[in-house]
Amino acid sequence: MRHGVGNGRRGLTLAVTLTGMLTALVTGCAGEDGEAESAGAAVARRGASVGAAGSACPLPVTFDVAESWKPKAVDAEAERDGVSEELAGLADAFLRQGPVTMACEIDAKPAGNIGFLRVWTGEPGDADSRAVLEGFVAAEHGAGREKYRTFASGDLTGTEVEYVTPGGGKETKPAHALAVVTPDGPVVLHLGGLDSEEHEEMLPAYELAKKTLRATA
């Protein structure tokens, strides 16, 4: 019996090792422009949804929000009204990034994290999702080590990027973003975070949004 148990344990260890090797191989093959992505990404429990008319943030796309996260619409024009030219410039720097403008901010604090999943929208044009996302990342101070890939969700296809931004001192922190193009213009979803740990804890909420992303009917 002891001998049989030992064989079983060795078999289990070998299976785990092979699984890890295969995972590393798949991850390594997903290069800068690769379409492969880990199928085991954690997805948060669903809470509300946004995007449809009457939701907290009417948008060109709809998606599910993680449980306890709180969405709030952002009116960029209203934020600029009635403030000085200097403050208006600061507002623009915060509310506009590359070709898109912030339209919705989904707060993770009620779920116990510090950070936001933000939605940005733009005017209709000829740019594809890759160009939109490249413009968005290029406009973020200190962004680097970008890894782009394509993705599909429901009736949409788009581009996703993982990159880093400056953290505290010499540290960097990760960021994820994706872009799709709709008849009403491009949409960017972005997840940052206070630091690497916060980002990793919030990543399942981003994965939920990506998995449930659809064009608004």
N, C-alpha and C positions, 0 to 999 in steps of 0.2 A: 504493500500500500504506500509506504514512504517513497519507494522508487517511482511509483505512478504519479504521486503528487509532484515530485521533483520534475518529471518530464512535463507535467502540465504547466508548472511554473516557468520552465525554460521555454515552452511553446508560447506562453503568454508574453514573456519578455521579448522573444523574437518577433511576435506579431506587433508589439508596441514599437520596437525598433524599426521594423519595416515601414510601419505607418508613418513614423517620424521622418524617415528617409524620403518616402514618397511625397509627404507634405513639403519638405524642403525643396525637392526637385521641382514640384509644381510651382512653388513660390519663386524659385530662382528663375524659372522659364518665363515668368510674367515680367517682361522687361518694360522699358519706358513706354512703348506703344503696344504692349501685349493686351490681349482680351481676356486672359485667364485671371481668375481671382479666387481666393479661398472660399470654398463652399460652406465652410464651418463658421463663418462670421456670426457672432452673437447678435440677436435681434431683441430689442426691448419689448416689454409688454405694451400692448396698444392702449392708448387713452382716447383722446378725441381725434378728430381729423380736421384739416384746414384746406382752404382753397375754393370750396364751393360757395355759391352765393349764400349769405346768411351765416357763414362760419366766422370765426374770429379774424381771419385773414383771407378775403376773397383774392384768388390768384389765378393765373393761367393754368396751373396744375393743382392737383389735390394729392394729399398724402396723409398717412396716419402719424400722429404725434405720440411720443412715449408717455406712459402713464405718469400723471402728476406734473408733467411739463406744462407751462402756461404760455399760450400764444398771444401775441398782441400785434395788431396792425401798426405799421409805421407810415405816417404821411410826411414824406420828405419836404414837400412844399410848405406844409403847415409849420414844420419845425423852423423854417427860415423866415416865416412871416413875423414882422414886428421886432426883429432883432437888428443890431448894428451890422454894418458891412463886415467888420472884423469877425463878429460871432457867426455871421452867415457863412463866411469862408471856413471857419472851423466846423460848422455843421456840414458843409459840403464835403469836407475831408473825411468826416465820419460816415456820412450817409451815402456817398457815391464812391464806387470803386471800379475803375476802368469803365467798361461799357454799361454798367448796371447800377441801379439805385436800390437801397434797402426798402423792402416792402413789408416785412414781417420779422418779428423777433420772438423766438420761442425760448423761454427762460427755464433753465434747469434747476434753479434754486429750490422750488417746491419739492423736487425729487432728491435734494440733498447734495447737489453738485454746483460748482461755480462756473458758469459758462452759458453760451447760447447756441442754438441752431438758428442761423439767420437765412432769410430768403431775400434774394435780390432780383429785380426784374429790369428789363430794358425795352427799348423801342424796336419794332419789327425792322429787319434789315436783311442783308445778304450774308452776314457772317454765320458760319456753322458753329456747332457747340464747342469744338476744339479752339477755334479762334476766340470765341467769347471767354472761355475759361483761361486761355493764355493771357488775354488782356486783363482779366480779373486778378490773376496771380501777379502779373508784372506790376500792377498798381499797389501791391502790398509791400510795405517797407521791409526789407531784409529777407524776403521769401527766397528759398533756394532748395536745391536737391529735388526738383519736381519729378514725379513719375506719373505719366499720363496713361490712361487705358480707356477703352470703350466699355459701355455697359448697356443693358437693355432692361426695361421694366414696363410690363404691360404693353401699351401702344406707343411707348417712347423709346428712343435710343439716344444716347448722349455720350459725353466724355466725363471722366472722373480723374481727379488728381490727388495725390498725396504729396505733401511737401513739409518743410520746416520753416519756422520763423524764430526770431531771436527770443530767448527766454531771459532768465536772470543770469547776470555775469556772462560767462562764456557758454552757457547752456543754450540749447535750442529746444523748441517744443513743436510737436507735430500738428498738422492741420489737414483736414480733408475737405474737398469741395467737388461738386458735380455741376454740370450744365446741360440743359436741353434747350432746344429751340421749338417754340410753338407758333401758331399763326398770330398770336398776340405779342410775340416777342420772346427773347431769351429769358431763361430763368436759371439762377444759380442758387444752390443750397450750400452753405458753408458751416463747418464745425471747427471751432478753435478750442479755446479752453485756457484756464489760468496757467496750467503747467501740463507736463506729459501725463501725470497720474490722472488729473481731472479729465484730460482728453480721452484717455483709454476707458475711463468709467462711463463717459458719455457716448462713446462710439456706437454702442448698440442702438441708441436713439437715432443716430444718423443712418445706420443700416436699416432700421425700420422704415424711415422716410424714403430711402432709396428703393427698398423692396416694394413699397406700396404706391410709388409715384405713378400718376396717371394724368393725362390731359383732362382739364376741366370740361365737363360735358356742356 
